[in-house]
Amino acid sequence: MSESHQQPALARCPGCEEPPASGDLFCGACGYDLSAVPARPDDRPTLPIGVPPGAPAAAVEWPAASETDSSDVPASTHRATDLPGTDSGGNLLSTTPPAPQAPQTAPPGPAPATAAEASAAVSTPDTPAPAATPGTPEPPEASGDFTLAAPDPRTAEPAAQPPSAGAKVCVACRSGRVDPDGYCENCGHAQPRERDHVEQELGSVAAVSDRGLRHHRNEDSFAVSSTALPDGSPAVVAIVCDGVSSASRPDEASAAAASAANEALLESLPRGTHPQQAMHEAIVAAAEAVNALAQDPSGAAEHEAHRRQNAPACTLVGAIMAGGLLVVGWVGDSRVYWVPDDRSGPPARLTEDDSWAAQMVAAGLMNETEAYADERAHAITGWLGADSYELEPHTAAFKPDRPGLVVVCTDGLWNYAESAEEMAAAVPPEAHRSPLRGAQVLVGHALDGGGHDNVTVALLPFAVEPQGAGSSPGPAGTAV
């Protein structure tokens, strides 16, 4: 066909169906060449199919495309009546012969019954390989630009491989591997960080730490362990640290402090160091570990230009059960509570906060209710970090006369159970028999209350024989 004959016959552009201007050789909307009708494409049936030879192209009115692809070319559209059908013998149902090379018309003849037969056919050297489905992985023996339609099932890998032993599994789809960046390779779901929720049970001590409902990461950390004194009696340790969110890298500070304090205790207690002295030395070791972070810029973000002025910082609280003694130590506002197994006895708080509210109460300027209602109540006056004013470790030793439960926690828990009585009410009755379950319940109590902060709690059941009716109802001890 000549260009002069074809151009006036196009009332609409074959590419976008926009009416061309008179004399245009190319469509002004999509750039379609209006001078000639191209040959029928194999993979986009936008031209008439099944039209008798010699019939004009405009004889078929195609429905408008509902969408376009990334190149602004209308999506493929056709009607069912435009595709010729065949009967069981392969004969056309229509008396009008279809246009040659129609992509939708399958050649007559039997097809492989199964994928295995099709694979065997294409793998035979004398058999030409059929056209492949784009995107299908090419087997090693295939060649050319297109892959095989049906790969050999003996060599093809399953679509989804089960994660190998020890690999992390996606919490969303439960089947995909988790890549080093923390995303599922199968569904792309972001995975919880390792510290978002941590639980550990070690003999008679257990701890749980949770990110809470408002913070984007968990800046708390804990360490629980056990060792033996020189006489062979057991010693149980629990350390809980709370990163100072206003400081840089608080999560690293709490982890470094908990680890350093725990290691110091495991080294000094077996040597026979008094537990109270060992706790003091452990706090000093934890402070040195946090101070070292301020001198190490490797973990700091690029925008933290003033790391010294905003040095990593955290609080620390710990407890040791050894030789019939209960020793606690702290810097900051994390706390230790005593909850007797016999709930008829009074509970007690064994630590005093390094905070603005505690200072106001100690100075007699406010009562406890007024002080903790103030917006400055939780401003800490003592912490571990290179920019702390002066390290003042607090330690106290108690000798309980009856069994009870030691609760070591951050303010993420005691904000929802501040008084000793409230904490005792939140502790489940069976916590002394199952400390892990008790810690889980306490974390749940904080989350149910709002979970505004990270929540960490360690429980240490203290087992002693009752001393009689005349004994003191709570732990008696001395503080330093």
Disulfide bonds with the S-S distance in Angstrom:
none
